Amino acid sequence: MKIQSLIAQHVLDAHEGGNWTGNSVKQVLEDVSVAAAIIVTPASSNTISSLVHHLTYWNNIMVLRILGESPQIPKANGFDVKVLTTQKEWEIVKLLNIESAHLLASTILNFDCDDLTKPILPGYSSAYKSLNGCIEHIYYHLGQITVIKNLTKDL
């Protein structure tokens, strides 16, 4: 099995399940209402919806980097989700996150294995480190989402 396949599967596992933590973005968000998704808690200035939007944003940034593009990262850094007012809007945010995970995974699958030790872009760390860092980033925010979810479980 190619290492790209393992990395791509790890991205999907973090988002959809089947990883060693027993949690995934999709699983944790299944029963989160729009009311819980948009509330700011004392635990974080971020909401669940802004964290999910941020993860989607960074999945898409990583796709661009894999393709050799160097997008400018605005100050909002992907936390600029619009204020959601309906459950349907929240479902779309969640769907876009899963779609971005699949796009990232498929882009990783097409990445040349010989380039994994080279910088993903000039001045950046190796592609291997960058891709694994992306997965670490997903789990980091999954932990935040889980904490916030526990604080908003009655909404």
Backbone as CSV, one residue per row, in Angstrom:
resi,resn,N_x,N_y,N_z,CA_x,CA_y,CA_z,C_x,C_y,C_z
1,MET,0.845,-1.176,0.000,0.000,0.000,0.000,0.894,1.244,0.000
2,LYS,0.519,2.220,-0.766,1.273,3.466,-0.838,0.989,4.333,0.379
3,ILE,2.006,5.076,0.794,1.841,5.955,1.955,0.764,7.001,1.721
4,GLN,0.602,7.450,0.464,-0.452,8.428,0.179,-1.821,7.853,0.515
5,SER,-2.010,6.570,0.260,-3.285,5.919,0.577,-3.541,5.926,2.080
6,LEU,-2.494,5.690,2.853,-2.633,5.687,4.304,-2.960,7.084,4.829
7,ILE,-2.276,8.096,4.300,-2.525,9.474,4.733,-3.942,9.888,4.343
8,ALA,-4.331,9.580,3.116,-5.674,9.937,2.641,-6.743,9.256,3.494
9,GLN,-6.542,7.995,3.837,-7.509,7.285,4.676,-7.575,7.896,6.071
10,HIS,-6.431,8.333,6.569,-6.407,8.957,7.890,-7.237,10.244,7.897
11,VAL,-7.159,11.019,6.819,-7.997,12.222,6.692,-9.473,11.837,6.764
12,LEU,-9.846,10.819,6.002,-11.250,10.389,5.994,-11.680,9.825,7.343
13,ASP,-10.790,9.072,7.982,-11.117,8.498,9.289,-11.338,9.586,10.337
14,ALA,-10.551,10.650,10.290,-10.718,11.753,11.233,-12.064,12.436,11.034
15,HIS,-12.511,12.475,9.795,-13.782,13.131,9.492,-14.995,12.213,9.624
16,GLU,-14.846,10.940,9.252,-16.019,10.067,9.155,-16.014,8.871,10.099
17,GLY,-14.914,8.619,10.776,-14.876,7.514,11.723,-13.993,6.379,11.280
18,GLY,-13.770,5.463,12.195,-12.921,4.317,11.922,-11.491,4.538,12.382
19,ASN,-11.259,5.593,13.162,-9.919,5.864,13.663,-9.792,5.324,15.085
20,TRP,-8.590,5.362,15.626,-8.332,4.769,16.941,-8.970,5.552,18.083
21,THR,-9.359,6.812,17.854,-9.955,7.603,18.940,-11.406,7.226,19.196
22,GLY,-12.039,6.629,18.218,-13.455,6.304,18.355,-14.362,7.500,18.108
23,ASN,-13.782,8.635,17.741,-14.540,9.849,17.441,-14.169,10.352,16.059
24,SER,-15.076,11.071,15.473,-14.799,11.732,14.200,-15.634,13.003,14.156
25,VAL,-15.280,13.878,13.252,-16.032,15.116,13.103,-17.503,14.798,12.841
26,LYS,-17.755,13.921,11.893,-19.136,13.587,11.529,-19.908,13.002,12.705
27,GLN,-19.291,12.081,13.425,-19.967,11.442,14.557,-20.281,12.438,15.666
28,VAL,-19.329,13.288,15.986,-19.528,14.255,17.063,-20.614,15.261,16.702
29,LEU,-20.715,15.598,15.420,-21.676,16.613,14.992,-23.080,16.075,14.723
30,GLU,-23.259,14.765,14.692,-24.547,14.172,14.312,-25.741,14.765,15.044
31,ASP,-25.611,14.951,16.343,-26.757,15.411,17.128,-26.602,16.854,17.625
32,VAL,-25.730,17.627,16.963,-25.559,19.032,17.340,-26.579,19.872,16.571
33,SER,-27.398,20.589,17.301,-28.405,21.454,16.676,-27.762,22.751,16.206
34,VAL,-28.472,23.476,15.372,-27.971,24.772,14.929,-27.821,25.707,16.128
35,ALA,-28.711,25.611,17.100,-28.612,26.458,18.295,-27.304,26.201,19.042
36,ALA,-26.950,24.928,19.190,-25.691,24.583,19.855,-24.489,24.945,18.993
37,ALA,-24.640,24.853,17.685,-23.525,25.116,16.765,-23.098,26.570,16.741
38,ILE,-23.992,27.481,17.096,-23.670,28.909,16.953,-23.426,29.619,18.286
39,ILE,-23.528,28.917,19.385,-23.380,29.582,20.682,-21.905,29.711,21.068
40,VAL,-21.553,30.853,21.627,-20.209,31.069,22.168,-20.260,30.689,23.643
41,THR,-19.320,29.872,24.056,-19.273,29.408,25.444,-18.049,30.010,26.142
42,PRO,-17.997,29.907,27.461,-16.799,30.373,28.174,-15.534,29.585,27.811
43,ALA,-15.703,28.404,27.230,-14.558,27.566,26.881,-13.792,28.058,25.657
44,SER,-14.468,28.844,24.793,-13.821,29.247,23.548,-14.552,30.429,22.931
45,SER,-13.800,31.273,22.277,-14.435,32.358,21.527,-14.970,31.848,20.191
46,ASN,-14.618,30.617,19.855,-15.110,29.997,18.627,-16.381,29.207,18.911
47,THR,-17.225,29.132,17.906,-18.408,28.288,17.984,-18.111,26.970,17.282
48,ILE,-18.975,26.013,17.484,-18.818,24.745,16.767,-18.872,25.001,15.265
49,SER,-19.813,25.830,14.819,-19.928,26.081,13.379,-18.683,26.769,12.837
50,SER,-18.086,27.688,13.603,-16.877,28.355,13.102,-15.702,27.383,13.048
51,LEU,-15.636,26.458,13.991,-14.570,25.458,13.971,-14.719,24.506,12.779
52,VAL,-15.942,24.095,12.494,-16.176,23.212,11.345,-15.846,23.951,10.052
53,HIS,-16.263,25.191,9.962,-15.953,26.012,8.784,-14.440,26.171,8.624
54,HIS,-13.744,26.391,9.728,-12.284,26.517,9.727,-11.623,25.228,9.214
55,LEU,-12.115,24.080,9.665,-11.563,22.809,9.180,-11.789,22.645,7.679
56,THR,-12.956,23.000,7.223,-13.253,22.928,5.789,-12.315,23.846,5.013
57,TYR,-12.155,25.061,5.521,-11.264,26.037,4.900,-9.857,25.468,4.765
58,TRP,-9.331,24.877,5.841,-7.973,24.352,5.810,-7.841,23.078,4.971
59,ASN,-8.870,22.274,4.907,-8.816,21.142,3.974,-8.625,21.659,2.555
60,ASN,-9.359,22.711,2.227,-9.263,23.279,0.884,-7.930,23.990,0.653
61,ILE,-7.381,24.625,1.677,-6.041,25.236,1.564,-5.009,24.151,1.275
62,MET,-5.116,23.033,1.985,-4.150,21.944,1.763,-4.266,21.374,0.356
63,VAL,-5.464,21.301,-0.181,-5.631,20.860,-1.567,-4.851,21.793,-2.490
64,LEU,-5.014,23.088,-2.296,-4.310,24.062,-3.140,-2.803,23.928,-2.987
65,ARG,-2.333,23.746,-1.775,-0.887,23.590,-1.562,-0.358,22.332,-2.243
66,ILE,-1.091,21.251,-2.156,-0.680,20.012,-2.832,-0.576,20.249,-4.337
67,LEU,-1.474,21.073,-4.854,-1.481,21.372,-6.292,-0.461,22.441,-6.677
68,GLY,0.337,22.881,-5.702,1.410,23.821,-5.986,1.031,25.290,-5.860
69,GLU,-0.155,25.572,-5.375,-0.590,26.963,-5.212,-0.305,27.427,-3.784
70,SER,-0.074,28.722,-3.649,0.216,29.304,-2.342,-0.803,30.400,-2.038
71,PRO,-1.994,30.008,-1.599,-3.037,31.008,-1.350,-2.686,31.900,-0.167
72,GLN,-3.125,33.138,-0.248,-2.979,34.061,0.874,-4.005,33.669,1.941
73,ILE,-3.574,33.653,3.184,-4.469,33.322,4.286,-4.919,34.642,4.920
74,PRO,-6.201,34.981,4.785,-6.672,36.232,5.383,-6.687,36.150,6.907
75,LYS,-6.799,37.283,7.538,-6.791,37.363,8.995,-7.867,36.464,9.620
76,ALA,-9.001,36.327,8.967,-10.089,35.494,9.501,-9.696,34.022,9.590
77,ASN,-8.763,33.575,8.763,-8.216,32.221,8.822,-9.285,31.120,8.765
78,GLY,-10.363,31.387,8.043,-11.401,30.373,7.896,-12.402,30.322,9.034
79,PHE,-12.309,31.235,9.975,-13.274,31.273,11.076,-14.454,32.182,10.761
80,ASP,-14.527,32.686,9.552,-15.518,33.684,9.173,-16.805,33.077,8.606
81,VAL,-17.331,32.110,9.301,-18.595,31.514,8.891,-19.713,32.520,9.149
82,LYS,-20.653,32.576,8.235,-21.796,33.468,8.455,-22.631,32.935,9.614
83,VAL,-23.357,33.821,10.241,-24.215,33.400,11.348,-25.345,32.536,10.785
84,LEU,-25.428,31.342,11.284,-26.441,30.394,10.821,-27.749,30.647,11.545
85,THR,-28.842,30.507,10.813,-30.150,30.714,11.440,-31.064,29.500,11.309
86,THR,-30.716,28.567,10.434,-31.583,27.405,10.243,-30.785,26.107,10.324
87,GLN,-31.482,25.054,10.643,-30.857,23.739,10.671,-30.338,23.366,9.285
88,LYS,-31.048,23.770,8.248,-30.610,23.468,6.880,-29.252,24.103,6.583
89,GLU,-29.058,25.341,7.011,-27.758,25.994,6.816,-26.654,25.232,7.545
90,TRP,-26.953,24.772,8.743,-25.992,24.001,9.532,-25.672,22.669,8.852
91,GLU,-26.683,22.022,8.306,-26.454,20.763,7.592,-25.530,20.983,6.391
92,ILE,-25.662,22.112,5.722,-24.802,22.430,4.582,-23.358,22.622,5.029
93,VAL,-23.147,23.309,6.159,-21.792,23.492,6.690,-21.154,22.128,6.965
94,LYS,-21.931,21.230,7.565,-21.411,19.895,7.858,-21.120,19.119,6.575
95,LEU,-22.011,19.208,5.607,-21.813,18.522,4.329,-20.573,19.043,3.605
96,LEU,-20.396,20.353,3.594,-19.226,20.938,2.944,-17.936,20.463,3.602
97,ASN,-17.980,20.241,4.910,-16.802,19.735,5.597,-16.445,18.332,5.104
98,ILE,-17.429,17.469,5.030,-17.174,16.098,4.571,-16.727,16.102,3.113
99,GLU,-17.345,16.929,2.298,-16.924,17.025,0.895,-15.475,17.498,0.788
100,SER,-15.084,18.453,1.631,-13.705,18.946,1.592,-12.727,17.857,2.025
101,ALA,-13.133,17.011,2.960,-12.284,15.893,3.387,-12.073,14.914,2.234
102,HIS,-13.128,14.632,1.491,-13.001,13.720,0.353,-12.149,14.328,-0.764
103,LEU,-12.297,15.622,-0.980,-11.454,16.290,-1.978,-9.988,16.239,-1.559
104,LEU,-9.716,16.517,-0.288,-8.341,16.451,0.204,-7.787,15.037,0.070
105,ALA,-8.562,14.051,0.470,-8.102,12.660,0.383,-7.807,12.266,-1.064
106,SER,-8.676,12.625,-1.978,-8.439,12.253,-3.378,-7.234,12.993,-3.950
107,THR,-7.009,14.217,-3.500,-5.832,14.967,-3.956,-4.554,14.332,-3.408
108,ILE,-4.601,13.904,-2.158,-3.450,13.215,-1.554,-3.147,11.929,-2.308
109,LEU,-4.188,11.189,-2.689,-3.983,9.928,-3.422,-3.226,10.136,-4.728
110,ASN,-3.400,11.297,-5.329,-2.738,11.586,-6.604,-1.374,12.257,-6.443
111,PHE,-0.952,12.463,-5.196,0.328,13.110,-4.927,1.459,12.121,-5.184
112,ASP,2.519,12.585,-5.798,3.665,11.733,-6.115,4.430,11.383,-4.843
113,CYS,4.543,10.108,-4.566,5.215,9.612,-3.366,6.639,10.166,-3.256
114,ASP,7.312,10.339,-4.368,8.682,10.842,-4.354,8.767,12.279,-3.849
115,ASP,7.654,12.986,-3.873,7.646,14.379,-3.438,7.282,14.556,-1.960
116,LEU,6.994,13.475,-1.266,6.594,13.582,0.141,7.690,14.155,1.033
117,THR,8.942,13.939,0.698,10.038,14.449,1.524,10.461,15.862,1.116
118,LYS,9.927,16.357,0.032,10.245,17.711,-0.443,9.275,18.711,0.184
119,PRO,9.694,19.981,0.268,8.755,20.993,0.780,7.467,20.991,-0.037
120,ILE,6.348,21.124,0.667,5.070,21.152,-0.049,5.018,22.365,-0.966
121,LEU,5.607,23.457,-0.511,5.802,24.681,-1.286,7.155,25.239,-0.870
122,PRO,7.773,26.047,-1.690,9.047,26.641,-1.275,8.914,27.372,0.070
123,GLY,9.836,27.071,0.976,9.826,27.711,2.284,8.961,27.018,3.324
124,TYR,8.277,25.955,2.947,7.417,25.217,3.862,8.092,23.906,4.261
125,SER,7.506,23.227,5.241,8.013,21.918,5.630,7.689,20.893,4.540
126,SER,8.157,19.677,4.740,7.921,18.629,3.750,6.434,18.381,3.560
127,ALA,6.104,17.860,2.419,4.707,17.516,2.149,4.212,16.506,3.180
128,TYR,5.055,15.539,3.514,4.666,14.534,4.515,4.319,15.191,5.846
129,LYS,5.201,16.101,6.321,4.937,16.803,7.582,3.697,17.679,7.484
130,SER,3.534,18.335,6.368,2.378,19.213,6.176,1.077,18.433,6.198
131,LEU,1.056,17.291,5.522,-0.163,16.481,5.467,-0.484,15.870,6.831
132,ASN,0.531,15.403,7.515,0.287,14.873,8.857,-0.093,15.986,9.819
133,GLY,0.477,17.166,9.635,0.085,18.314,10.448,-1.372,18.675,10.225
134,CYS,-1.822,18.532,8.996,-3.230,18.784,8.674,-4.132,17.828,9.460
135,ILE,-3.739,16.581,9.551,-4.522,15.589,10.299,-4.491,15.909,11.793
136,GLU,-3.333,16.291,12.307,-3.236,16.691,13.711,-4.150,17.883,13.987
137,HIS,-4.211,18.795,13.043,-5.052,19.984,13.150,-6.528,19.586,13.239
138,ILE,-6.929,18.619,12.459,-8.317,18.138,12.494,-8.640,17.589,13.883
139,TYR,-7.754,16.752,14.414,-8.006,16.166,15.733,-7.979,17.221,16.844
140,TYR,-7.100,18.199,16.713,-7.044,19.280,17.692,-8.405,19.979,17.783
141,HIS,-8.937,20.365,16.629,-10.223,21.059,16.628,-11.383,20.118,16.945
142,LEU,-11.254,18.849,16.629,-12.275,17.878,17.030,-12.388,17.850,18.554
143,GLY,-11.266,17.942,19.234,-11.288,18.008,20.694,-12.012,19.256,21.184
144,GLN,-11.739,20.390,20.557,-12.436,21.622,20.928,-13.942,21.494,20.696
145,ILE,-14.291,20.954,19.552,-15.711,20.776,19.223,-16.385,19.898,20.269
146,THR,-15.714,18.841,20.682,-16.268,17.918,21.665,-16.494,18.614,23.008
147,VAL,-15.538,19.435,23.433,-15.694,20.170,24.692,-16.877,21.130,24.602
148,ILE,-16.941,21.895,23.508,-18.032,22.852,23.338,-19.374,22.125,23.255
149,LYS,-19.394,21.005,22.554,-20.631,20.228,22.463,-21.114,19.825,23.851
150,ASN,-20.208,19.383,24.699,-20.598,18.987,26.053,-21.152,20.157,26.856
151,LEU,-20.661,21.352,26.576,-21.158,22.549,27.268,-22.504,23.032,26.743
152,THR,-22.855,22.600,25.538,-24.097,23.063,24.907,-25.114,21.947,24.733
153,LYS,-24.917,20.831,25.390,-25.754,19.651,25.130,-27.227,19.833,25.411
154,ASP,-27.596,20.825,26.181,-29.006,21.027,26.493,-29.708,21.978,25.530
155,LEU,-29.012,22.438,24.502,-29.634,23.374,23.552,-30.303,22.650,22.405
